[in-house]
Amino acid sequence: MSARWIKTNCLLLVGLLSFIGDPTGLSVGADEHAMTRVVRAAASRVLDSIVTIEVIGALGGEGEIRQDAPTAGVVVDEEGHVITSSQVTASASATIIVIDGDGARYPAQVVGEDVVRGIVMLKLGGSNDFPPAITWRADSSEAANFPQRQIGQTMVAVSRYGAKGSPMVSVGILSAMGRLKGDALQTDARVSPSFYGGPLLDIEGNVHGILIPSAGDAAAGGGQDPTQWYDSGIAFATSIEAIVKRLGALRAGNKIRAGLLGIVPAERDSSSTNTTVAAVRPRSPAEQAGIRAGDQITRINEQPVRRIDDMRLALGRCDAGDEIRIAFQRGEEEFSATVELVDAIAPPRAQLLGAFVREDIKPGKQNGEASIDEKDPQRGVVDRSLQIESLLQDGPADGSLRVGDRLLRINGTEVSSLSTLRRQLWLAEADEELVLTIIRESEEVVQNVTPRDLAGSLRDVYGAALDQTESRQAKTQGWKTTTLRLPEIENAAAVYGPVIDEAKEARRAADANAAGGLLVILLEPDHREAKESLKAFIDAAKRTGVAVCVIASQQEGRWQPAEDAAIVRLTTAAARQCRVTSAATAIVSENVCRLGGVPGPSDTMAMGVALSREDTYAGLSVVPNLQPPAVRLSPADPIRMIRILVPIAAEDDRPSWGQVLGRFGCVIQESPSVDAGLLMRWLTRLPAI
């Protein structure tokens, strides 16, 4: 019995007793004693293989050098390879140090990385005698003998902490499988960042996964920094099966990236049973496979696809370079193709047709009453009509389309909904003519229109139409400033706009008092009076007919990432009050409304909220030199159809984050100066497709 083993188990016992309770039996029953022994035995099986990892020399905010808090890692072979979490590579570092249970320190280098599953492989320098905790090799027949698991079974998270490598243990259950991209386990064991990179075990000591920082669906949607979710009772681990499958590639020094197909679903709701393709990204594997807008995906790798979530999970388990077999239906015909997924697709160049389109839906009937399934809007729809409501003067479609035209097809593909039309234009080829099939005065007519780039100078995009805003002074009569209060939300908020008359609620869509858009303004944290701050925007709101909602932070001096949910709830309530849809809603910082405004917390907060909630906001405006928020974006995620207005003189002045966000679909627009009036006129054009 080695000295390391004795020391490790003594420390582990201390850690377990502090976690479970008093060993005297006065406050701990026999069942607790038995559980203590079981958990201790399970953790003891792998503890010699668990190391502490220190990241030294990481670049922090404003260029300072810092040492990150320690995290964990697991030795996987006799050559000194260690698997850990992506927390180690979250920022550039000068030195990575691995510490064993005796306090010995070893330099380490990053060898490979799986950016999809949050896993990093390190290689230790110097000699060591660590026993590997994961003995499978990708080319071994033993790889088929992975431990069995079922929902509800006990799971044990193990790590080390501090200079002495003291063991840490947390116990929970297996809450779910197939999470995140389809390769993750979920547990309710309470873990801190010190556990990331450590193993998730069953009570027999079998490794089921490696704990990673992730915020679940919030992260997939571009939410908060997932490391802030620790100790929440929601933790994730990349499964041992997914890790072993990629050990060879990681040892070879590869960087594993998400495999991209290039389809854009018609529905964003992952539970929707509508697997119709809204658009296909140009020069993508999907285009090479012959998939077109309007096709319905039916199988991926011979597995039936019935929901959007099925597609997401099937593709999430694949990497760039993997070949997949995809089947799709077009009308009554079914097609299939084998394609190789890629790690990057040319960024979309959103195009502007220059038309405001109204979607008229004729619902089906259930029990004699009109009915549409709210969870799946496609169900119960008898007829969906897209009618041209107005045109931008001198826009691409001006002179080709007319008010009252009904749009049927683009390039021969039926346009099934307004959201599908918007996605098709967001992914249209630049400078290519579109063939539009319309109904005009009961006749089918074909018109050719060449759209215009949506990105760039506001003057180039909208021309003279940017200044032509119909006076809505009469329509704003009766508008009021009201305090917006919601249960369990501490943020002060105020709205200038129409007030709902409950007696007219059923016909509010036709109410002439409806706002032409909603501008949500986040105040700097030192500005606490929402109602008072709102006064500066009322004159511009009256001229443009745009409602304004001003929101203050919960605490003076800072915005907190957790306030994003409150901002979205307040926005939703204000939009309902003002009869505004998400297509005419934008969120901006208070700073951008001031000429020469300097960046502040409101800019970072506004960007974080907008990027994570495209279903709530169509526009964002912030100052260019802000500190970008900690938002996780993946190329495999849906494109973000958000227009970002930045006060800069020319495209060459765009901030570095503009190019990054452009790869995810965001459109960067610029103007030499931005004030409240320009913001509101820009906002009224956001619904234009």
WOJORA-V675577 format. One record per residue. RES is the residue in one small letter. PHI is phi as a letter, one per 40 degrees, with the letter a starting at -180 (none if undefined). PSI is psi in degrees with one decimal (999 if undefined). D_LAST is the distance of its C-alpha to the last C-alpha in Angstrom with 2 decimals. Layout:
BEGIN
RES;PHI;PSI;D_LAST + RES;PHI;PSI;D_LAST
END
This chain:
BEGIN
m;none;121.2;72.64 + s;c;155.8;70.96 + a;c;-35.4;70.93 + r;c;-41.3;67.12 + w;c;-44.4;67.05 + i;c;-46.8;69.41 + k;c;-43.1;67.53 + t;d;-46.0;64.14 + n;c;-30.9;65.35 + c;c;-44.0;67.08 + l;c;-38.0;63.91 + l;c;-40.8;61.91 + l;c;-43.0;64.38 + v;d;-44.6;63.96 + g;c;-40.4;60.18 + l;c;-40.6;60.42 + l;c;-37.0;62.96 + s;c;-27.9;60.83 + f;c;-40.7;57.91 + i;c;-41.7;59.89 + g;i;-163.4;62.82 + d;c;126.9;66.55 + p;c;-1.2;68.64 + t;c;-19.4;71.77 + g;g;-7.4;70.88 + l;c;-32.3;71.22 + s;b;-0.8;67.49 + v;b;125.5;66.28 + g;c;179.9;67.25 + a;c;-37.1;68.20 + d;c;-39.9;64.73 + e;c;-39.3;63.30 + h;c;-42.2;66.04 + a;c;-41.6;65.23 + m;c;-38.1;61.53 + t;d;-46.9;62.47 + r;c;-40.6;64.56 + v;c;-47.3;61.91 + v;c;-41.2;59.11 + r;c;-43.6;61.56 + a;c;-41.0;62.55 + a;c;-46.1;58.99 + a;c;-34.2;58.00 + s;c;-28.6;61.28 + r;c;-29.6;60.43 + v;b;-4.5;57.63 + l;c;-34.8;58.42 + d;c;-18.1;60.24 + s;c;-2.4;57.07 + i;c;132.7;54.86 + v;b;161.9;54.51 + t;c;141.7;53.08 + i;b;127.4;50.63 + e;b;135.4;50.39 + v;b;115.4;47.72 + i;b;136.0;49.27 + g;g;19.7;47.72 + a;c;142.1;44.10 + l;c;125.8;41.94 + g;b;-166.9;40.91 + g;c;144.6;38.88 + e;f;25.0;39.69 + g;g;2.3;41.61 + e;c;155.0;44.51 + i;c;133.8;46.31 + r;b;166.2;46.77 + q;b;121.1;48.31 + d;c;155.4;46.13 + a;c;145.7;47.67 + p;c;152.0;49.44 + t;b;-169.2;47.88 + a;b;167.7;49.37 + g;a;164.4;49.65 + v;b;127.6;51.44 + v;c;134.6;53.72 + v;b;-8.1;52.94 + d;a;171.6;55.69 + e;c;-13.5;59.01 + e;c;-0.9;57.44 + g;g;23.7;56.00 + h;c;137.7;52.33 + v;b;132.6;50.62 + i;c;132.6;47.41 + t;a;-172.7;45.61 + s;c;168.4;42.19 + s;c;-7.2;39.32 + q;c;-27.8;40.46 + v;c;-32.1;42.91 + t;b;18.7;40.25 + a;c;-26.8;37.81 + s;a;158.0;38.83 + a;c;139.4;40.87 + s;b;156.8;44.59 + a;c;-37.4;47.87 + t;a;139.0;50.05 + i;b;124.9;49.83 + i;b;132.3;53.06 + v;b;131.8;54.05 + i;b;128.8;56.82 + d;c;-176.8;58.99 + g;c;-16.5;60.87 + d;c;-0.5;63.86 + g;g;0.3;61.88 + a;c;142.4;62.10 + r;b;136.3;59.22 + y;b;133.8;57.66 + p;c;150.2;55.12 + a;a;154.9;52.13 + q;b;148.0;49.34 + v;c;128.1;45.93 + v;b;-54.1;46.23 + g;a;166.5;43.09 + e;a;136.4;40.02 + d;b;97.1;37.82 + v;c;-16.2;34.62 + v;c;-42.8;33.22 + r;b;7.5;36.17 + g;g;33.7;37.22 + i;b;139.6;40.55 + v;b;141.1;42.48 + m;b;131.4;45.79 + l;b;158.2;48.45 + k;b;123.3;51.73 + l;c;145.9;54.77 + g;c;154.3;57.13 + g;g;174.8;60.89 + s;c;148.8;62.92 + n;a;162.3;62.20 + d;b;36.3;63.38 + f;c;132.6;60.43 + p;c;135.2;60.48 + p;c;139.3;57.10 + a;c;-24.3;55.46 + i;b;109.8;53.29 + t;c;-9.9;55.58 + w;c;146.9;53.37 + r;b;149.7;52.32 + a;d;-28.1;49.38 + d;c;13.3;51.86 + s;c;145.0;54.34 + s;c;-19.6;55.15 + e;c;-17.1;55.48 + a;c;-17.9;51.71 + a;c;-15.1;51.65 + n;c;51.4;53.84 + f;c;153.4;51.29 + p;c;141.3;52.24 + q;c;152.8;51.24 + r;a;157.7;49.30 + q;a;152.4;48.25 + i;d;133.6;46.26 + g;g;-12.4;48.53 + q;c;155.7;51.04 + t;c;135.9;52.28 + m;b;148.8;50.68 + v;b;121.8;52.09 + a;c;132.0;50.22 + v;b;143.2;52.56 + s;a;-178.9;52.41 + r;b;159.4;54.63 + y;a;145.1;54.50 + g;g;173.6;56.36 + a;c;-28.4;58.89 + k;c;0.2;61.18 + g;g;38.6;58.55 + s;c;133.4;59.20 + p;c;147.6;57.76 + m;b;140.0;55.06 + v;b;140.2;54.37 + s;b;136.9;51.91 + v;b;140.2;52.16 + g;a;-156.0;49.61 + i;b;165.6;48.44 + l;c;111.3;45.96 + s;c;-35.5;43.05 + a;a;161.4;40.67 + m;b;163.0;40.17 + g;g;29.1;37.26 + r;c;178.2;35.17 + l;f;-116.0;32.54 + k;c;9.7;31.86 + g;h;-6.6;34.57 + d;b;15.1;37.58 + a;b;149.9;38.37 + l;b;148.8;40.93 + q;b;136.6;40.60 + t;b;156.8;43.65 + d;c;8.2;44.54 + a;d;134.2;47.10 + r;c;115.7;46.58 + v;b;147.6;46.04 + s;b;173.3;45.57 + p;d;-21.0;44.20 + s;c;-19.7;47.81 + f;c;-21.3;47.48 + y;d;134.4;44.47 + g;g;-13.1;45.77 + g;c;168.9;48.64 + p;c;154.7;49.32 + l;b;118.4;48.62 + l;b;161.5;51.78 + d;c;178.6;53.25 + i;c;-4.6;56.66 + e;c;-0.2;58.43 + g;g;9.1;56.93 + n;c;135.9;54.61 + v;c;122.4;51.48 + h;b;-21.0;48.35 + g;a;175.2;45.78 + i;b;126.4;45.10 + l;c;136.2;43.57 + i;b;154.9;40.31 + p;c;121.2;38.14 + s;a;147.6;35.10 + a;b;25.0;33.31 + g;g;-137.9;32.34 + d;c;-28.3;28.92 + a;c;-40.0;28.17 + a;c;-39.5;28.73 + a;c;-31.0;26.71 + g;c;8.2;23.77 + g;g;34.4;24.48 + g;c;-150.8;26.87 + q;c;169.3;30.03 + d;d;120.3;32.65 + p;c;-20.8;34.36 + t;c;-16.0;37.82 + q;c;-3.2;37.54 + w;c;3.3;37.74 + y;c;157.2;41.35 + d;g;27.7;44.06 + s;b;-5.4;41.56 + g;g;6.2;43.02 + i;b;108.1;40.03 + a;b;154.0;40.79 + f;b;150.1;39.73 + a;b;133.6;41.69 + t;c;130.2;40.75 + s;c;150.8;42.95 + i;c;-32.4;46.06 + e;c;-43.9;45.00 + a;c;-35.3;41.82 + i;c;-49.1;43.85 + v;c;-38.2;46.73 + k;d;-27.8;44.49 + r;b;6.8;43.23 + l;d;-42.8;46.50 + g;c;-43.7;47.36 + a;c;-37.3;44.06 + l;c;-43.0;44.40 + r;c;-33.0;48.02 + a;c;-2.1;46.99 + g;g;19.5;44.82 + n;c;153.7;41.39 + k;b;108.5;38.20 + i;c;126.2;36.60 + r;b;164.2;32.81 + a;c;141.4;30.30 + g;c;123.2;29.76 + l;b;135.9;26.15 + l;b;-43.3;25.06 + g;h;25.7;21.37 + i;b;149.4;19.88 + v;b;110.5;17.01 + p;c;151.4;18.06 + a;c;-27.5;16.02 + e;b;143.0;17.75 + r;c;-23.6;18.43 + d;c;117.7;21.64 + s;c;-21.1;24.46 + s;c;-3.9;26.65 + s;c;141.1;24.37 + t;c;6.7;26.14 + n;c;103.2;23.01 + t;c;25.2;23.19 + t;c;143.4;20.56 + v;c;123.7;18.62 + a;c;-37.4;14.82 + a;a;157.4;14.72 + v;b;129.2;17.53 + r;c;133.4;17.69 + p;d;144.6;18.98 + r;f;39.9;22.72 + s;b;165.3;23.38 + p;d;-35.5;26.28 + a;c;-41.1;24.07 + e;c;-41.0;23.09 + q;c;-31.3;26.81 + a;c;-8.8;27.75 + g;g;10.3;25.83 + i;c;138.9;23.42 + r;b;160.7;20.29 + a;d;135.1;17.20 + g;h;-17.9;18.74 + d;c;156.1;22.12 + q;b;122.6;23.98 + i;c;130.5;25.99 + t;b;-32.8;29.56 + r;a;146.0;31.85 + i;b;121.8;32.02 + n;f;44.1;35.49 + e;g;5.8;36.90 + q;c;130.5;35.91 + p;d;141.6;34.05 + v;b;114.8;30.51 + r;b;-18.5;29.84 + r;b;164.2;27.41 + i;d;-40.3;24.69 + d;c;-34.2;27.49 + d;c;-42.0;29.72 + m;c;-44.9;27.37 + r;c;-44.8;27.06 + l;c;-40.0;30.83 + a;c;-41.9;31.74 + l;c;-30.6;29.72 + g;c;-25.5;30.76 + r;c;-4.8;34.38 + c;b;152.9;33.79 + d;b;165.2;33.84 + a;d;133.2;32.58 + g;g;-17.0;34.96 + d;c;145.6;35.58 + e;c;138.1;35.28 + i;b;155.6;33.78 + r;b;122.1;33.99 + i;b;135.4;30.84 + a;b;141.7;30.76 + f;a;155.1;27.84 + q;b;137.0;27.67 + r;b;105.0;25.88 + g;g;-124.5;26.84 + e;c;-4.8;30.61 + e;c;147.7;31.10 + e;b;137.0;31.44 + f;b;161.1;31.17 + s;a;156.1;32.25 + a;a;154.5;32.29 + t;b;125.4;33.80 + v;b;156.9;31.77 + e;c;126.1;32.49 + l;c;150.4;30.20 + v;b;164.4;29.34 + d;c;-9.2;29.22 + a;a;144.8;26.19 + i;b;144.2;23.14 + a;d;133.1;21.43 + p;d;142.6;18.83 + p;c;148.5;15.20 + r;b;89.5;13.46 + a;d;139.9;9.77 + q;b;149.4;8.03 + l;b;124.2;5.59 + l;c;-32.9;5.55 + g;g;35.2;5.85 + a;b;143.9;5.58 + f;c;123.2;6.32 + v;b;133.2;7.42 + r;b;134.3;10.73 + e;b;115.0;12.41 + d;b;124.8;16.09 + i;b;128.0;18.54 + k;b;107.6;22.11 + p;c;160.3;24.24 + g;c;-175.6;27.49 + k;b;141.5;30.77 + q;b;123.2;33.28 + n;f;36.3;36.65 + g;g;-1.5;35.50 + e;b;150.4;32.60 + a;c;137.1;28.82 + s;a;130.8;28.00 + i;b;132.7;25.14 + d;c;114.8;26.07 + e;c;-32.9;24.45 + k;c;-28.4;25.17 + d;b;87.7;23.60 + p;d;-19.9;21.09 + q;c;-28.9;21.32 + r;c;138.0;24.95 + g;g;-1.0;25.95 + v;c;120.4;22.84 + v;c;-41.6;24.20 + d;a;139.8;21.11 + r;b;120.9;17.36 + s;b;134.0;15.49 + l;b;111.6;11.84 + q;b;135.5;12.19 + i;c;118.9;10.41 + e;c;-37.0;11.46 + s;a;168.9;10.94 + l;b;146.7;9.81 + l;c;129.0;10.02 + q;c;132.2;13.58 + d;g;16.8;14.27 + g;c;169.8;10.69 + p;d;-35.0;10.66 + a;c;-5.4;10.28 + d;c;121.2;12.71 + g;g;-20.7;15.90 + s;b;-42.2;14.76 + l;b;158.6;12.87 + r;b;155.3;14.46 + v;c;131.3;14.19 + g;h;-16.9;15.62 + d;c;144.3;14.61 + r;b;123.8;14.29 + l;c;125.8;12.35 + l;b;-49.9;14.97 + r;a;151.1;14.70 + i;b;122.1;13.14 + n;f;39.0;16.17 + g;g;-6.8;18.42 + t;c;129.2;17.02 + e;c;136.7;16.42 + v;c;109.0;13.15 + s;c;-23.7;14.88 + s;a;168.1;12.51 + l;c;-38.5;9.13 + s;c;-37.2;10.01 + t;c;-42.7;11.02 + l;d;-43.7;7.98 + r;c;-42.2;6.13 + r;c;-38.1;9.51 + q;c;-40.6;9.92 + l;c;-30.5;7.31 + w;c;-25.5;8.80 + l;b;12.1;12.05 + a;c;151.9;11.81 + e;c;134.1;14.81 + a;c;142.1;14.64 + d;g;16.2;15.88 + e;b;135.8;15.98 + e;c;137.8;15.35 + l;b;138.2;13.37 + v;c;110.3;15.37 + l;b;125.7;13.57 + t;b;123.2;16.03 + i;b;163.8;15.68 + i;b;121.0;18.24 + r;b;116.9;19.24 + e;f;49.1;22.39 + s;g;5.5;23.50 + e;b;145.4;23.32 + e;c;125.1;21.35 + v;b;146.4;19.87 + v;b;129.0;18.47 + q;b;137.1;16.28 + n;b;128.1;15.76 + v;b;133.1;12.90 + t;c;112.8;12.99 + p;c;176.8;9.81 + r;b;147.0;10.58 + d;d;133.8;11.37 + l;c;-22.1;9.47 + a;c;155.0;13.01 + g;h;-161.4;15.82 + s;c;136.6;17.04 + l;d;-36.4;15.02 + r;c;-40.5;16.77 + d;c;-34.1;15.78 + v;c;-48.6;12.03 + y;b;-15.0;11.90 + g;g;-145.2;15.35 + a;c;-21.8;17.28 + a;c;-19.6;14.44 + l;c;-30.1;15.05 + d;c;-12.5;18.46 + q;c;92.0;17.85 + t;b;118.6;17.85 + e;c;133.2;19.50 + s;c;124.8;22.59 + r;b;23.0;22.44 + q;d;-43.9;26.08 + a;c;-34.8;27.25 + k;c;-16.3;24.66 + t;c;3.4;25.86 + q;c;132.1;29.43 + g;g;-9.3;30.82 + w;c;148.8;28.62 + k;b;161.4;30.90 + t;c;123.1;31.41 + t;b;150.3;32.29 + t;c;134.4;33.44 + l;b;114.0;31.43 + r;b;135.2;33.85 + l;b;148.1;33.41 + p;d;138.9;36.25 + e;g;12.2;37.19 + i;b;124.2;34.83 + e;c;-15.5;36.74 + n;c;132.7;33.97 + a;c;135.8;34.25 + a;a;147.8;31.06 + a;a;148.5;30.39 + v;b;135.2;27.59 + y;b;116.7;27.17 + g;i;-171.5;25.34 + p;c;153.6;26.08 + v;b;132.1;28.76 + i;c;130.7;28.64 + d;c;106.3;31.24 + e;d;-29.0;32.26 + a;c;-22.4;33.63 + k;b;10.5;30.20 + e;d;-40.0;28.40 + a;c;-26.8;27.93 + r;b;27.9;26.00 + r;c;-24.9;24.18 + a;c;-27.5;20.70 + a;c;3.5;21.91 + d;c;125.7;23.67 + a;c;-16.3;23.07 + n;c;-3.9;23.88 + a;d;141.6;20.78 + a;c;155.5;19.24 + g;c;-1.3;15.96 + g;i;171.1;15.50 + l;b;121.1;18.00 + l;b;115.4;19.27 + v;c;121.8;21.70 + i;b;120.9;24.34 + l;c;126.0;26.88 + l;c;154.7;30.22 + e;c;148.2;32.59 + p;c;-20.8;35.34 + d;c;-3.0;38.00 + h;b;111.4;36.18 + r;b;-19.7;37.24 + e;c;97.0;36.71 + a;c;-43.5;33.19 + k;c;-40.1;33.98 + e;c;-42.2;35.54 + s;c;-28.7;32.74 + l;c;-27.4;30.22 + k;d;-32.1;32.04 + a;c;-13.3;30.69 + f;b;-2.6;27.11 + i;c;-41.6;27.95 + d;d;-46.0;28.08 + a;c;-34.9;24.58 + a;c;-39.3;23.37 + k;c;-39.2;25.16 + r;c;-32.6;23.69 + t;b;-14.1;20.03 + g;g;22.5;20.37 + v;b;127.8;19.17 + a;c;154.5;21.51 + v;b;135.3;23.19 + c;b;122.1;24.86 + v;b;131.2;27.44 + i;b;132.2;28.98 + a;b;158.2;32.24 + s;c;160.1;33.65 + q;c;-40.6;36.39 + q;b;145.6;38.98 + e;c;134.3;39.77 + g;h;-15.7;39.33 + r;a;151.5;36.73 + w;c;140.0;33.60 + q;b;140.4;34.27 + p;d;-32.8;31.89 + a;c;-11.0;32.97 + e;c;-2.4;31.41 + d;d;-39.0;27.88 + a;c;-39.1;28.40 + a;c;-40.5;29.59 + i;c;-43.3;26.60 + v;c;-41.2;24.22 + r;c;-41.6;26.48 + l;c;-38.9;26.65 + t;c;-45.5;22.88 + t;c;-42.0;22.60 + a;c;-41.8;25.41 + a;c;-39.7;24.00 + a;c;-39.5;20.59 + r;c;-43.3;22.65 + q;c;-35.8;24.80 + c;c;5.3;22.04 + r;f;49.1;20.00 + v;b;142.5;16.87 + t;c;168.6;14.63 + s;c;-26.4;13.93 + a;c;-16.9;10.20 + a;b;33.6;11.89 + t;b;131.9;14.81 + a;b;150.5;15.94 + i;b;133.9;19.40 + v;b;162.8;21.37 + s;c;154.0;24.99 + e;c;-33.0;27.42 + n;c;-36.1;28.35 + v;c;-18.9;25.09 + c;c;-9.3;25.57 + r;b;131.3;28.83 + l;c;126.9;29.19 + g;g;24.3;30.75 + g;c;142.3;30.35 + v;c;154.0;32.01 + p;c;153.6;30.71 + g;a;-177.3;32.02 + p;d;-29.6;31.78 + s;c;-30.8;28.86 + d;c;-48.4;26.67 + t;c;-41.8;27.74 + m;c;-42.8;27.34 + a;c;-42.9;23.81 + m;c;-43.9;22.71 + g;c;-43.2;24.65 + v;c;-45.0;23.20 + a;c;-42.6;19.51 + l;c;-27.2;20.06 + s;c;-11.1;21.95 + r;b;65.3;19.73 + e;c;-22.6;16.07 + d;c;-10.0;16.25 + t;b;-32.3;17.22 + y;b;135.9;15.35 + a;b;-15.7;11.85 + g;b;155.4;13.54 + l;a;140.0;17.03 + s;b;126.0;19.24 + v;a;164.9;22.75 + v;c;152.3;25.42 + p;c;-34.6;25.60 + n;c;38.8;29.12 + l;c;166.0;28.94 + q;c;110.3;30.74 + p;d;147.6;28.11 + p;c;165.1;28.74 + a;c;83.1;30.43 + v;b;130.6;27.45 + r;c;121.6;27.82 + l;b;136.6;24.96 + s;b;137.8;25.56 + p;d;-20.2;23.90 + a;c;-11.8;24.46 + d;c;161.2;22.28 + p;d;149.6;18.69 + i;c;151.8;16.16 + r;b;109.7;15.03 + m;c;69.9;11.34 + i;b;134.3;12.47 + r;c;127.0;12.06 + i;b;114.5;15.69 + l;c;125.1;16.84 + v;b;133.7;20.39 + p;c;84.9;22.93 + i;b;160.7;24.16 + a;c;-33.5;25.06 + a;a;165.5;23.80 + e;d;-32.8;22.35 + d;c;-19.0;26.00 + d;c;3.5;26.51 + r;c;141.1;24.02 + p;c;159.9;25.88 + s;c;-31.8;26.95 + w;c;-19.1;24.96 + g;c;-40.3;21.71 + q;c;-38.9;22.58 + v;c;-48.9;23.51 + l;c;-28.9;20.35 + g;c;-31.0;18.34 + r;c;-19.7;20.19 + f;b;11.8;18.81 + g;h;-13.9;15.12 + c;c;141.8;14.84 + v;b;122.9;13.22 + i;c;122.5;15.87 + q;b;150.0;15.29 + e;b;155.7;18.46 + s;a;141.2;20.24 + p;d;-33.3;24.05 + s;a;150.0;24.47 + v;b;128.6;22.66 + d;b;-177.9;23.99 + a;c;-40.8;23.15 + g;c;-45.5;21.90 + l;c;-40.9;19.44 + l;d;-41.6;18.25 + m;c;-35.8;17.60 + r;c;-39.4;15.83 + w;c;-40.7;13.54 + l;c;-38.3;13.10 + t;c;-12.5;12.06 + r;c;-5.9;8.92 + l;d;-36.5;8.01 + p;c;-12.7;6.36 + a;c;138.5;3.80 + i;b;999;0.00
END
